[in-house]
Amino acid sequence: MANQQEINIKNNIERDEKKMFAKDIGIDLGTANVLIYIKGEGIVLNEPSVVAIDADTKKPLAFGSTAHEMLGRTPGSVIAIRPMKDGVIADFDITEMMLNYFIKKVNGKNIVSRPRIIICCPANITAVEKNAIKEAAERTGAKRVFIEEEPKVSAIGAGIDISIPSGNMIIDIGGGTTDIAVLSLGGIVNSASIKIAGNVFDSEIIRYIKNKYKLLIGDRTAEEIKFKIGNVFNDKKSEKMSVRGRDLVTGLPHTITLTSEEIEEALRDSAYEIVHAAKTVLEQTPPELSADIFNKGIVLTGGGSLIKGMDKLLSQELKVPVSLADSPLTCVAEGTGILLNNLNLIDK
């Protein structure tokens, strides 16, 4: 009798362990950051999409935050790279290693049962690019991989009910792409994806400072400028920031003072590219759904939407109310969490 009880206890422990390790995972595989959501736990990882590799052996040395610290500061033998570009895989092998590292980090090394994974991608990528993302996730040991479109998942994460026959519009400004979509009855009615987003903003800031001040700055400094005094809508509220870089004339370190008006000028063309893409989507939307969007307004998600004045600029140019989601940076990851609880609806 005692032996039978011991066997039952052992079986229950093993069953609980299998349940523990077979947790479904949602991944926001972004150009700038990777966010991982584990069913029942929430967002457990939010790290930059950066990998540091040995230039000679091509072996990875660091991932995520540790590798991000190396950007622009590595010796010749170490290369810090972003394996994702414009929302899709630029380097398949490095992306696979990065995904494998992050999944093991959050799910443990002794995985008893392989997890099911939901992974997000831009709305208008090709079938080849979509298959590359799916294959990279499958090779990490996933049981099943579901590919979902970012604007749809982002809308769900922002708390929008897209299941009803009513128009909703989302503009998701990420690191590599801006995805714009009109959604109704659980699907995308009309969409556009452009390769102008946070990384392009950084590049525009670097180019502006180089042309105007003959000063060279790095990606990390540009990103810091973007978030501290970045602005795309001139509201007459001037902010200033000291910026250090290398003088292209003397070759020596030099400091300048930038204003938010200058950054607005640097980002103007890129910001209006987003406005133009949003206008095009609206123009192609059925009139009934357009009326719904005008009544409800447009919701902004993604890290790029945090630049000051983005909501005001879009609202002014589109003549539609525009609001920022409660947590723009985590909407896609939160959306995967909701979908993980309803995998039976997407498991076809």
Beta strands, then each sheet from edge to edge (+ up, - down):
strand 1: 25-29
strand 2: 33-38
strand 3: 42-48
strand 4: 51-54
strand 5: 60-63
strand 6: 78-81
strand 7: 84-85
strand 8: 88-89
strand 9: 116-121
strand 10: 144-149
strand 11: 168-173
strand 12: 178-184
strand 13: 187-194
strand 14: 215-216
strand 15: 240-247
strand 16: 253-259
strand 17: 298-301
strand 18: 322-324
sheet 1: 3+ 2- 1+ 9+ 10+
sheet 2: 5+ 4- 6+
sheet 3: 7+ 8-
sheet 4: 13+ 12- 11+ 17+ 18+
sheet 5: 14+ 15- 16+
end
